[in-house]
Amino acid sequence: MIEKELDVQTVGGPMAVAVRHPDGAGPYPVVVVFHDGPGLRPDVYDVAGTLAEAGYYAVLPDLYHRIGPRIAFDLAGIGQGPGSAEFERLMAAVGSLDDDVVLADVTALLDAVAEDPAARRGTKGAVGFCVGARLTFRLLAARPYEFTAGATMHPSFCVTDEPDSPHLSVGSLGAELFVAFGAADTLAPLEVNKPLRDELARANATVEIYDGADHGFMFPGLPAYDEHGATTSWTRIRELFGRALA
């Protein structure tokens, strides 16, 4: 597997991007990975690596680059929940993300990646976790002819009272979707995400709800890791991209 780091120039300054793809000349289908709230860390780099091992050109941008390069969080502090200093710092970072700005950053990223002969032109996929799920839905809606597949796990901040709430575009997306929820998600409970699940029923989507799984069930480095939910999700992701991006 090839591992490299890019500094992509955006209107907000340089953005670190991790690239992982198989050995060889390729070209390989491009998959954009949106990290969750806690940002770049080994668990998320492992996602890009797993995609590379499956035959994809995975790109993982640092979504928080405007407030600091590769900022890190104390996961134990976050686990103390609302009111703790680290949890509030995390929420402030999430709140700093502007969807339109992130999409502009992704455009700059894709322009840079297009110069690499190992990155295949044409249809692409996206993977997102937590707030990254929201950004995945935004990306699929903004570039429908380019992004034909998207996978989101423990989606958060996808249902709002705003007229352009991310969930409202989901039912009309042309891309094929896989979306996984934890039945015991305490950050984004099933009832909060019901409008999203209603829209998914109208979309070309495979939906899984894992009993007992809490928020962050995909990541072995988090206390909420759920082996069944994570393993099943990875199977569905491979199936999805195998169909949509082959």
C-alpha positions in Angstrom: 0.0 0.0 0.0 1.2 3.5 -0.9 0.9 6.1 1.9 1.5 9.8 1.3 0.5 13.2 2.6 -0.5 16.2 0.6 -0.8 19.9 1.5 -3.6 21.1 -0.7 -3.9 24.9 -1.1 -7.4 26.2 -0.2 -8.8 29.7 0.2 -8.4 29.1 3.9 -4.8 28.0 3.7 -3.1 24.7 3.3 -5.1 21.6 4.1 -3.4 18.3 5.1 -4.7 15.4 3.1 -3.8 11.7 3.8 -3.7 9.6 0.6 -3.8 5.8 0.7 -3.9 3.6 -2.4 -2.7 0.1 -3.6 0.7 -0.5 -4.9 1.0 -0.2 -8.6 0.2 2.4 -11.2 -3.6 2.1 -11.1 -5.6 4.1 -11.8 -7.9 3.4 -8.8 -11.4 4.7 -8.1 -11.3 7.8 -5.8 -13.1 7.7 -2.4 -13.3 10.8 -0.2 -13.3 10.0 3.6 -14.8 12.5 6.0 -13.6 12.1 9.6 -15.9 12.3 12.6 -15.9 14.9 15.3 -12.7 13.8 17.0 -10.8 14.5 13.8 -7.7 12.8 12.4 -6.3 10.0 14.5 -5.2 6.3 13.9 -8.7 4.9 13.7 -9.6 7.3 10.8 -6.3 6.7 9.0 -7.1 3.0 9.3 -10.3 3.6 7.4 -8.3 5.1 4.5 -5.9 2.2 4.7 -8.7 -0.4 4.6 -10.2 1.2 1.5 -6.8 1.2 -0.2 -6.4 -2.5 0.6 -9.8 -3.0 -1.1 -8.5 -1.4 -4.3 -9.4 2.3 -3.9 -7.6 5.6 -3.9 -8.7 7.0 -0.5 -8.3 10.7 0.4 -8.8 11.9 3.9 -8.8 15.7 4.3 -8.2 17.5 7.6 -11.6 19.3 7.9 -10.4 21.4 10.9 -7.4 22.9 9.1 -8.8 26.5 9.5 -8.6 26.3 13.3 -5.3 24.4 13.4 -3.4 21.7 11.6 -4.3 18.2 12.5 -5.8 19.2 15.8 -6.2 16.4 18.3 -8.7 15.7 21.1 -8.4 13.8 24.4 -10.9 11.0 23.8 -11.2 10.3 27.5 -12.1 13.9 28.1 -14.7 13.8 25.4 -16.1 10.7 27.0 -17.0 12.8 30.1 -19.8 14.3 28.0 -21.4 17.7 27.9 -20.0 20.2 30.3 -16.5 18.9 30.2 -13.9 21.2 28.7 -12.8 18.7 26.0 -16.4 17.9 24.9 -17.2 21.6 24.6 -13.9 22.1 22.6 -15.0 19.2 20.3 -18.5 20.8 19.8 -16.9 24.1 19.0 -14.7 22.5 16.3 -17.7 20.7 14.8 -19.6 24.0 14.9 -16.8 25.7 13.0 -17.5 23.6 9.9 -19.3 25.4 7.1 -20.7 22.9 4.5 -20.2 25.2 1.5 -16.6 25.9 2.6 -15.9 22.2 3.1 -17.3 21.5 -0.4 -14.9 24.2 -1.8 -12.1 22.5 0.0 -13.1 19.2 -1.5 -13.0 20.8 -5.0 -9.4 21.9 -4.4 -8.6 18.4 -3.1 -10.0 16.7 -6.2 -8.2 19.1 -8.5 -4.9 18.2 -6.8 -5.7 14.5 -6.9 -6.5 14.7 -10.6 -2.8 15.3 -11.2 -1.9 11.9 -9.8 -2.1 9.2 -12.5 -2.9 6.6 -9.8 -6.3 8.4 -9.2 -8.9 7.3 -11.7 -11.1 9.9 -13.3 -14.8 9.4 -13.5 -17.2 8.1 -10.8 -16.2 8.5 -7.2 -17.4 7.5 -3.8 -17.5 9.0 -0.3 -17.5 7.7 3.3 -18.5 9.8 6.3 -18.8 9.3 10.1 -20.8 11.4 12.5 -20.6 15.0 11.2 -18.8 13.5 8.2 -22.0 11.8 7.2 -23.7 15.2 6.9 -20.8 16.3 4.6 -21.1 13.1 2.6 -24.8 13.8 1.9 -23.9 17.4 0.9 -21.2 16.2 -1.5 -23.4 13.7 -3.2 -26.1 16.4 -3.7 -23.6 18.9 -5.0 -21.8 16.6 -7.4 -24.4 14.0 -8.5 -22.8 13.0 -11.7 -19.4 12.4 -10.2 -20.2 10.8 -6.9 -22.3 7.7 -7.4 -22.0 6.0 -4.0 -21.9 7.1 -0.4 -21.6 5.3 2.9 -22.3 6.9 6.2 -22.1 5.5 9.7 -23.6 6.9 13.0 -24.8 10.1 11.1 -25.1 13.2 13.2 -26.2 16.8 12.6 -28.1 15.7 9.5 -31.5 16.8 10.6 -32.1 20.5 11.4 -34.9 23.0 11.4 -33.3 24.9 8.5 -35.0 24.8 5.0 -31.8 23.3 3.6 -31.4 20.6 6.2 -29.0 17.9 4.8 -31.6 15.2 5.2 -34.0 16.9 2.8 -31.8 16.1 -0.2 -31.3 12.4 0.6 -34.6 11.1 -0.8 -33.7 12.5 -4.3 -30.1 11.5 -4.4 -29.2 9.4 -7.5 -26.2 7.9 -5.7 -26.5 4.4 -4.1 -26.2 4.7 -0.3 -25.3 2.6 2.7 -26.3 4.1 6.0 -25.7 2.5 9.4 -27.2 3.6 12.8 -26.6 2.4 16.3 -29.9 1.6 18.1 -28.3 2.9 21.3 -26.8 6.0 19.9 -26.8 8.6 22.6 -25.4 11.5 20.6 -27.7 11.1 17.6 -30.6 8.9 18.7 -32.8 7.1 16.3 -35.8 9.3 17.1 -33.7 12.4 16.2 -32.7 10.8 12.9 -36.2 9.6 12.0 -36.7 12.3 9.3 -33.4 11.1 7.8 -34.5 7.5 7.9 -37.8 8.5 6.3 -35.9 10.1 3.4 -33.7 7.0 3.1 -36.8 4.9 2.5 -37.3 6.9 -0.7 -33.6 6.6 -1.8 -31.6 3.8 -3.3 -30.3 2.9 0.1 -29.3 0.0 2.2 -30.0 0.8 5.9 -28.7 -1.1 8.9 -29.6 -0.5 12.6 -27.4 -2.4 15.0 -28.9 -3.4 18.4 -27.0 -2.1 21.4 -24.5 -0.1 19.3 -23.7 3.4 20.5 -22.3 6.4 18.7 -18.8 5.7 17.3 -19.4 1.9 16.9 -17.1 1.8 13.8 -13.9 2.7 15.6 -11.9 0.1 17.7 -10.2 3.1 19.5 -13.5 4.2 21.0 -15.3 2.6 24.0 -18.4 2.4 21.8 -16.8 0.0 19.3 -19.2 -2.7 18.3 -17.6 -5.6 16.4 -20.8 -6.8 14.7 -21.8 -3.3 13.6 -18.3 -2.5 12.3 -17.7 -5.8 10.5 -21.1 -5.8 8.9 -20.7 -2.1 7.8 -17.4 -2.9 6.2 -19.0 -5.7 4.3 -21.7 -3.4 3.0 -19.2 -0.7 2.1 -17.2 -3.1 0.0 -20.3 -4.4 -1.7 -21.5 -0.9 -2.4 -18.3 0.4 -4.0 -17.8 -2.9 -5.8 -21.1 -2.3 -7.6 -21.0 1.4 -8.0 -17.3 2.1 -8.7 -16.0 -1.1 -10.4 
